Amino acid sequence: MQLEIVTPEKKVFQGEVSEASFPGASGSFQVLNNHAPIVSALAKGTVSFTTKEGAKQSLTVDGGVVEVKDNVIVVLAEKVIG
């Protein structure tokens, strides 16, 4: 899957991932390959993902929106903390 994390200031991450987890406004959720299309508001919390190389990465977002469609995940974050 392709993951792109963007803030109003810059592109924070772009690359291939095998899974990703998000702090949804109604609770955390995970996205795996071939996930059904979804658009969700994000609460303040940790976005974590595993790259194709197997490296686990995480960052904290201060709200935003995530869209999943056709194995492409786009995160529009208000702000990345830290």
Rosetta blueprint (number, residue, H / E / L):
1 M L
2 Q E
3 L E
4 E E
5 I E
6 V E
7 T L
8 P L
9 E L
10 K L
11 K E
12 V E
13 F E
14 Q E
15 G E
16 E E
17 V E
18 S E
19 E E
20 A E
21 S E
22 F E
23 P E
24 G E
25 A L
26 S L
27 G E
28 S E
29 F E
30 Q E
31 V E
32 L E
33 N L
34 N L
35 H L
36 A L
37 P L
38 I E
39 V E
40 S E
41 A E
42 L E
43 A E
44 K E
45 G E
46 T E
47 V E
48 S E
49 F E
50 T E
51 T E
52 K L
53 E L
54 G L
55 A L
56 K E
57 Q E
58 S E
59 L E
60 T E
61 V E
62 D E
63 G E
64 G E
65 V E
66 V E
67 E E
68 V E
69 K E
70 D L
71 N L
72 V E
73 I E
74 V E
75 V E
76 L E
77 A E
78 E L
79 K L
80 V E
81 I E
82 G L
